[in-house]
Each structure stands twice: as structure tokens, then as C-alpha cells.
Amino acid sequence: MKLKKLRRQIRLLITCNILLMGFIVVFLISGFTGKDKVKFTELDAERINIVGANGKPVLALSNKRLIPGPAMNGKTYPKEYADGREYFSGIIFFNELGDEVGGLIYNGIKKDSGYYAMEHFSFDQWKQNQVVAMQYIDNGKSRRAGLRVWDRPTNVGMDEIFDRFAAKNAVPKGSRQYDSIMQEIKASGARGDNGVERMFIGSQDEVAQIQIRDKKGIVKAKLYVDSSGNPKLDFYNNKGEVINSLPGKE
């Protein structure tokens, strides 16, 4: 009796396995031969990657924990290299080569002294950093919102700049190698490898204005409306001193 019962159980187990395998096969076949798109009413995720036909990313939507770091010429770098990106959630854009080309990042942080809020929507120059950005920055004491424009060099890629950071972080601080790399970083900045901001159009602490800067990033002209509601145009020297104003004093 025990032997017959054992045989029945074995046959039942085999039958169940066959049915289960058949169900899995049908499920897989229907999944791959059905419609190309799947509809979701709601989806919870920490990060969603959109990839191109070549498998490389073209967009990454992520929280701050998983937001990707900069990518250039097949190399990826820590997110900390990108001006505090580790504190922000958002969307990062990539071109067909896998190079980062801009994005939208944002966050609002409550602090003991108040708060800090920022939204930043930018577009990058080819193989370089951002050249156009719409931005809002507010720390409760100072607030700025508007459009910023930069000039960036065409003979220096962002990966060259990031490689120097990586080399600096790989050697002991205060060592001869560290000091040498820091000199290279300072020389790179002095040459203008990081680019300069050339224009701001927006509002700074409730003053509507247009700022125009020279190739060194120094403000040379500012068109604005003062606290009395009067339009003004100021011109500056390299020290930031007003050298002429329109309308002039009566």
C-alpha cells in the first residue's frame, strides 16, 4: 500500500511540474509575442533608465540616492563631481554616445536656520559643461531666479577636468603628487578650462535685472529696476566699481 501511495504521489508531482512548465512557457511566449508596450496605472521606483537602441542610456529619472554621476567619453565619475548633485533628485539626459548633455535636478531641504531650495534645468555644450540653465535658488535670506548663460572652451573636455579630480583624490592629501595636481587644477581654472558665466536675466532679491559679464566672468554692465521703480543701467570696471550710469545724476 505504501508503495502504491508513493507512486501516486510521484505521478501527481510529475503532472504538476508539467502543468507548471507549460504555464511558464505560455506566459513567456505571450509576453514576447504580444504588444510591445505595457500599461501601468502607477509605478513606484527609485530609478528608471531609458536606453537607446544601442543599449546606452538616454535618460535617467532618479531619486538622490541613485542619481547617476557625470559621464563623458565612455567614462563615469562620482556624482559628487557635479556641483553637489548627490543632494538632488531629478532627470539626467545623455546623447547617443552616452555623454551627459544636461538635466533637471531639484530639492528642498529644511534646516535649523531655515531652508534651502533649488530647481535647475540645464543644457550642456558638446563634450563640456552646461551653457544654458533656468534656475531658482532660495535659502530664505537671498533668492535668485532666472536664466544663466555660460561660455565654455571647445578644446577641453569635461573628462579632462574630472580626471584631474580623480587623480587628486587617489593620492594622499599634502603629498608632493597632491600638490602638483592641485597646481594643475588651478592652472586649468586660470586658463578658462571651466568656462565663465556671461549673462544672467532674472530677479535677484526682488530686483529685476540683466547682468552682462566679460570673458573673465566680471560683471561689466547691469540693466535693472531699482527699489524706487526707476530703470537704470550701470557700467563697471574690473574691480566691480560703477564707472558710469544711465540716466546720470541731474
Secondary structure by P-SEA (a helix, b strand, c coil): caaaaaaaaaaaaaaaaaaaaaaaaaaaaaaaacccbbbbccccccbbbbbcccccccbbbbcccccccccccccccccccccccccccbbbbbcccccccccccccccccccccccccccccccccccccccccccccccccccbbbbbbbbccccaaaaaaaaaaaaacccccaaaaaaaaaaaaaaaacccccccccccccccccbbbbbcccccccbbbbbccccccbbbbbcccccccccccccc
